[in-house]
């Protein structure tokens, strides 16, 4: 750990896609802070949950399900609230950056990609808002990406969804702010998860991207988890409606 956020101890945290990639680093990081963590994922993550129990002495609540099934997503959040108390920190992390071209897109593919990359973010926030409103506090962190800021090709639906996530976060920050609920986005750069290394991280592309970054080392999941801990914590209590870029300096905002 690089920092301890004391106010996160005991918090009820819900993470989408919390069993692999960046999501697994988030689950690990929040457990290390003493939070009560629940997460949803499509693949069986019971082995990961067991490893977290061995490491932290607490087992995260794993709910298997597809976040594009809104009823299942709502039920998972309700299950987390029943186990740990009303969700006070929501991390919408799950995404699908499947490569596709404009020519590849069909209405069904578009709907599927927007379902996981944007619609689920809306309904997860809707599900946690009543409990946060009743408590008078809460933090929602939505995962965007620098992909739309860079104007990257190769995934137009994904890029469109990430632009939408940033806009959604700003709109919800305005709507929910009077109830003490903060909503921010985090926009990672190219993070070296196992999926990225296995599928797309060619030596040529890695070198080209590193050349674009100000900091000459590749991002790893923990780099993003540390930023999310800050946004979830009261240490950022007067930050809302913002998009925090964590990308080694590949893009510039402001």
N, C-alpha and C positions, 0 to 999 in steps of 0.2 A: 504494500500500500504506500502511496505517496502522500496521502492525507487522511485524516480521520474526521468525518462529519458526524459529530456526536448526536445531532438531532435526527439522524436517520435510524438510529438504534430503536428497534421496536416498530418502525413504520411498516404499514401494510403496502407492499409493492407488487404490482402486476406488470409482467413483461410479456409481450407477444414475441414468439420465436425465441424464447429464452433458453433453448437447449442446445444450440449450436452456433458456431461462428461468433459474431459480435454479441449476439444474444446470450451465449454461454458466458462470455466475459462479464456481461452485465449482471447475470445471476450471481456469479462468483463474487463480483465486487460489492454488490448490495448485501450479500450474506456476510461478507467480511466486515461490513459496517454495523452488523447486528440487526439488520432488517429482516422482517418476515416476508419471504418471497414466494410468489406463485407465478407460474408461467404456462403458456399454452403453446403447443406445437403439433404439427401433423405427424412427425415421426416419433417413434418410441424413444423417450429420453429417460426411461427409468434407470438405466445404467449411469447416466450423467448425474441424476438426482442422488443416487447412492454414493457417487464419488464426492459430491458436495457435502453429504452427511458425514462422510469420513473426514473431510477436510475441516468443516466448520462446526460439526456437532449438531447441526440442524438440517433437516431435509426440506428442500424447497417443495412446494406443492406443484406437482406436474399434472396438468389436465391435457389429455390428448384430444386434439380437435383441429378443425380447419377454420381459420379466422374469416374466410369468405362466407361461412355459414353464420349469419348474424345471430340466429337463435343460440347456436352453440357458443359463440363468443360471449354473448350476454350471460349464458348459464355459467361459463367458466369464471367470469368476473364475480358473479353471485357466489360461486363456490369459494373463491378466494376471500371474499368478504365474510362468509360464514366461518372460515377457518382462522382468519387473521384480523378480523375487524374491517370496517369499510376501507376500500382502497384509497390511500392518501397520495400515492405516487403511481402514475401510469406511464409506462414506457412502451410506446408503439414502435416496435423495431422490425417486425417481420416484413419481408419484401421479396420480390422476385425480379431480378435483373436479367431475365432471359433475353438473349440477343435475338433481335428481329429487325427486319427492314420495313419500310412503308409498304412495299409490295407483299410482304408476308401477312400483313394485318387483315383479319376478318372481323366483323362485328363481335363474334364469339370470343376471339383471342383478345380483342380490346377490352371487352367486358370482364374477362377473367383477370387480365393484368391490372386493370383499374380496381377490381374487386379486392385484390390483396394489397395493392400499393397505395390505395387512397380510401376506398369506401370503408374498409375495416377500421381505419383511423378515426373516421367520423363516428362510427357507432360504438367504438370502444370509449371515446370521450363522452358520448351521450350516456353510456352505461355507468360511468364512474361519477359523473357530475352531481347527481342527487346526494350521494354520500359526502362528497367534498363540500357541497353547498351547505349541508347540515352541520358539518364540522367547522365551516368558515375558513377553510384552508385546503390547499391541495396543489400538486405540481404535475402537469402533463408534459411529457417530452416526446415529440414526434420526430421520427427519423426521416430527414430529407436526404439530399445528396448534392455534391457539387456537379453532378452530371449535367443538370439543366443549365447551370451557370456557365459551364464550359461549352455548351452547345454541342455535346458529343453526339455522334451518329451511332447507329447500331442498336438503339432501343428507344424509339420515339414514344411509345406508351409509357415506359418507365420514366423517361425524362419529363414528360407532361405531368405524370402523377407527382413527381417530386417538386415541381414548381407549384402544383396544387397544394401539397402538404405545407409548404412555407406560407402560402396565402391562407390556408385553413387555420394554421396556428395563429396568425395575426388576427384573424377574424374572431376566433374563439377566445383569444386573450382579451379582446375588447368586450365580448359578450359575458364572459365568466369572471372578469376582474372584479366587478362590484361584490362578488361573493367570496373574494379572497383566493380565487383559483388562478394560478399562473399557468400559462401555456407558452412553451418555447419549442423551437425546432433545433436539431443538431444536424449539420451537413458534413458527413465524413468525406474525406478524399478516398483514394484507392487503398483499402485496408487489406493486408495480406492474410485473409482467412484461408482455410484449407480449400474451400470451394474455388476461390479466386486462383490459388496456386495450381489447382488441378485442371481448371477449365480454360483460363484466359491469360494467365501471367507468363507470357513468352519472354525470353531474355530481352528481345528487342523492345517490346512494349514497356517492360519494367524500366529499362534504361532511359527510354524517351520520357516516361512520366517522372522519373527521378530528376531528370534534367530540368523539367518544368518547375519542380518544387524548390523553394528557397532552402529548406532544410534537407540535407542530402542523406536521408535514411527513410526507409519505407515504414509506413504506418502499420501498427499491429492492433488487434482488438482492444488491448488495455488502454491505448491512447484515447480511444473513444469512450470507454467506460469511465475513465477519470473525469472527463468533461461532463458526462451525464450525471455522475454523482454530485457535481457542483450545481447543475441545473435543478436537480431534485431536492437539494438541501436548502435550508433557510439561509445559507450563505449567499444565495442569489435571490433573496426575498424580494428585491425591488426590480428584478429582471422579468419581463414578460413581453410577449409579442416579438421576440428576437429570434434570429437564425444564427446560431453559433457555428462557424466553419472550423473544422479540425482537419486540415489537409496538408500540413507541412509547408503551406505557402504556395500552393499551386494556383489558387485564384485569389483575387483581392476584392473586398467588398467595402461599402461605405462611400 
